[in-house]
Amino acid sequence: MENRVIIGVILLTGFILAVSAASMYAQSHILSGTACGCQFPVEMLIPILSSAGILVGSMVYYFMSAHGKAKKEITPLLSLVDYDQKKVVEALAKNNGSMPQSKLVAATGMNKVKVSRVVADLEAKGAIKKSASGMTNTVELEGKLKKLLV
């Protein structure tokens, strides 16, 4: 994201500098009375600069926006799993893709046995991985699914 901001600032600064230089050029030739269309048609300065402004504005918008990096809406993806699995995956996604299984019980509102079964089903599908962590297990979304949802 920092690179996009830097590129956007550079583009805007360059455009402002170019507009300022062109305006000073036109003003100096108009004041001295040498403004003719011989080298550069002064009457075309405004349409050229406004067109360049639209181009620069579009480029800045492209670089500054979260083009393709926005958080994905997970509802269509989660419609492929049953309701309980959806609750577990949503709870994990809201907690950076990983949380203790005991907290998963509280986050989903399901009992321990149901959470254990749902976690086992999701682990069998390769959607999550479970690892022992003291008296409880840590449940984590698998690599690509974690990148997609978190």
Steps between C-alpha positions, in 0.01 A plus 500: 500500500788741574630467143160599364491810718852599395419451131178699540679788670772500232241506221304784660814701572627452145166606355481811718855587402422455128183712523687772688783506245258509206297779662811706569617444142165614358475796738851624422434488124160664533642785715794558268272502198677214327220249544445358158407156382835455333662256740218407735136598453418679827124462441548121514665519844178458699365194310843334506548560873146389587547180298830439675326565832241233426775256407706576811190484720412160358852372558504629858162339566625169362818503709338631818193279495511153643477363148440127542615509862170569668375257759302230330138449583500152648126434496486350145801281574357379828171403339687188383528364856229419753382748763720378787812487283419849379482627860840348581669639187346846556619502863851404390499764223400770751791400726782516243449139398604336827362451848490246782226242463363591846445860384347368179231338714411839648525683165264263318254433782527125441589244766844338525399174336339672200800729450731200521300316232480804272872563539570134416280528186674818386840350573410194289405735214835678532343834588661529843778346703492419868804491724536418869562799721511413870161385626320608182552496126578795278286505189634686196377559147716332236738707283302605192171521688667717764640735235158524340299566816735688731 
